[in-house]
């Protein structure tokens, strides 16, 4: 039961208490975005996304970003930069979503997927991403948010 801060009246509300997440915008030296195609049960379809996932206890966002990138793509980042943090869905979720930029990524190993992951890695030119968002090639809101944060970062830092 939850109490309305406006009326003081109780009402039922479902709240998902989840760990914090990371989402990584991984770029190779030649401005290719390392993306993953994954089946998503909610839409019953495959989505083109950037790597990410749940943070482990005691992990910093930067540590989690490096781990998720390596596990899901087999790539390692030269440098990881925190871009920003949001509440992914404050209406029903308690967690934070951290966005990180992984620069100068290079392939170093094979994928280390968990039992529920089915991932194909794709390299996408960064210059193609806005068109892909416009035309529905990328529809995942959290992923689109990451490209927004990348754009803000590049406006400030070149």
C-alpha positions in Angstrom: 0.0 0.0 0.0 1.2 3.5 -0.9 -0.1 6.8 0.4 -0.7 9.7 -2.0 1.4 12.7 -1.1 -1.4 15.0 -2.4 -4.5 13.4 -0.8 -3.0 11.3 2.0 -5.2 8.4 0.8 -3.8 4.9 0.5 -3.8 3.0 -2.9 -2.2 0.0 -4.4 1.0 0.6 -6.4 3.5 -1.9 -7.8 7.1 -0.8 -7.4 10.0 -2.7 -8.9 13.0 -2.5 -6.5 16.0 -3.2 -8.8 19.7 -2.9 -8.8 21.2 0.0 -10.7 22.1 -0.5 -14.3 24.8 0.6 -16.7 24.5 1.3 -20.4 27.7 1.6 -22.4 28.2 3.6 -25.7 31.3 1.7 -26.9 33.3 3.2 -29.8 36.2 1.8 -31.7 39.1 4.1 -32.8 37.4 4.6 -36.2 34.0 5.7 -34.7 32.2 2.4 -35.0 29.6 1.7 -32.3 29.8 -1.8 -30.9 26.2 -2.8 -30.7 24.3 -6.0 -29.8 21.2 -7.6 -31.3 19.1 -9.2 -28.6 15.8 -10.9 -28.3 13.5 -9.0 -26.0 10.6 -10.9 -24.4 8.4 -7.8 -23.8 8.1 -7.0 -27.5 8.8 -10.5 -28.7 11.3 -9.2 -31.2 15.0 -8.5 -31.7 16.4 -5.1 -30.8 19.6 -3.4 -31.7 21.1 -2.0 -28.6 24.3 -0.9 -26.9 25.7 -3.2 -24.2 24.6 -2.9 -20.6 23.1 -4.6 -17.6 22.8 -4.8 -13.9 25.5 -3.6 -11.6 27.0 -6.1 -9.2 27.2 -5.3 -5.5 30.2 -3.1 -4.8 30.9 -2.2 -8.4 31.4 1.3 -9.6 29.6 2.3 -12.8 32.9 2.3 -14.6 33.8 -1.2 -13.4 30.3 -2.5 -14.4 30.6 -0.9 -17.8 33.9 -2.6 -18.5 32.6 -6.0 -17.3 29.3 -5.8 -19.3 31.2 -4.6 -22.5 33.6 -7.5 -22.3 31.0 -10.1 -21.4 28.5 -9.1 -24.1 30.9 -8.1 -27.0 34.4 -9.4 -26.3 35.7 -5.9 -26.5 37.8 -4.0 -24.0 37.8 -0.2 -23.6 40.9 2.0 -23.6 39.1 4.6 -21.5 35.7 4.8 -19.8 34.0 8.1 -19.1 30.8 8.6 -17.2 28.3 10.6 -19.3 25.3 10.9 -16.9 22.7 9.2 -14.7 18.9 9.0 -15.0 15.9 7.4 -13.3 14.8 5.0 -16.1 11.2 4.8 -15.0 10.5 6.6 -11.7 6.8 5.8 -11.9 7.5 2.1 -11.0 11.3 1.6 -10.5 13.6 2.5 -7.7 16.9 2.2 -9.6 19.3 4.5 -11.4 20.6 4.1 -15.0 24.3 5.1 -15.5 25.5 6.0 -19.0 29.2 5.6 -19.9 31.3 6.2 -23.0 33.9 3.5 -23.7 36.6 4.9 -26.0 39.2 3.1 -28.2 37.5 -0.3 -27.8 39.3 -3.3 -29.3 38.2 -7.0 -29.6 40.2 -9.1 -27.1 38.1 -12.2 -26.4 35.0 -14.2 -27.2 31.6 -13.5 -25.6 30.8 -14.6 -22.1 27.0 -14.7 -22.1 24.9 -15.8 -19.3 22.2 -18.5 -19.7 19.5 -16.1 -20.7 21.4 -14.0 -23.3 21.4 -14.6 -27.0 23.5 -11.9 -28.6 24.9 -11.0 -32.0 27.5 -8.3 -32.1 27.3 -5.6 -34.9 29.5 -2.7 -35.7 27.6 0.4 -36.7 29.1 3.6 -38.0 28.3 6.3 -35.4 27.3 8.7 -38.2 24.5 6.2 -39.1 22.9 6.2 -35.6 20.7 9.3 -35.9 19.1 7.9 -39.2 18.7 4.5 -37.5 16.8 6.1 -34.6 14.6 8.2 -37.0 13.7 5.2 -39.2 13.1 2.7 -36.3 16.3 0.7 -36.6 17.0 1.6 -33.0 13.8 1.8 -30.8 15.0 1.0 -27.2 14.5 4.2 -25.2 17.3 3.6 -22.8 19.7 3.1 -25.8 18.5 6.3 -27.4 19.0 8.1 -24.1 22.7 7.0 -24.2 23.2 8.6 -27.6 21.7 11.8 -26.3 24.2 11.8 -23.4 27.0 11.1 -25.9 25.9 14.1 -28.0 25.9 16.4 -24.9 29.4 15.2 -24.0 30.7 15.8 -27.5 29.2 19.3 -27.6 31.1 20.1 -24.4 34.4 18.3 -25.2 34.6 18.1 -29.0 
